[in-house]
Amino acid sequence: MNRPYLGEFEELVLLTVAMLNGQAYGVAILEEIEKQTGRTVSLSAIHATLQRLEEKGYLTSKMGGATAERGGRRKRFFTVTVGGTRALEEIHTTRNHLWNQIPKTGLA
């Protein structure tokens, strides 16, 4: 099995979808990433990343109902798949392993 590869922004988006637990859609993901990181993010970057993660099999999506507040438009909600969970767990394990290998004098 190939090891998962996620870019840093893909990882942030995937973690945010997991954190939003069933309430993850474009704008909610954007707002949460900006809140958590202090970074300014474009909605088009979020949508492109969501599409990429869905193509990789790390996310699934479904359309929600239309709402008057959105002018009758529907939201696409995203959830993390088993493969996405495995990818996040593997990245988490790898990062922790690397952090644990840094000698006490290794960081200034």
Number of C-alpha atoms within 10 A of each C-alpha: 3 4 9 14 13 15 9 9 13 17 18 17 23 26 17 19 25 20 15 15 12 13 16 24 22 20 14 15 26 22 15 17 21 14 11 10 10 10 11 11 14 11 14 11 13 20 17 12 19 24 15 14 20 18 11 14 14 21 23 17 18 11 11 12 10 12 11 8 7 9 8 10 12 13 19 15 19 24 22 25 16 12 14 23 16 15 19 21 12 15 17 12 12 12 12 11 11 10 10 10 10 10 8 8 6 7 6 4
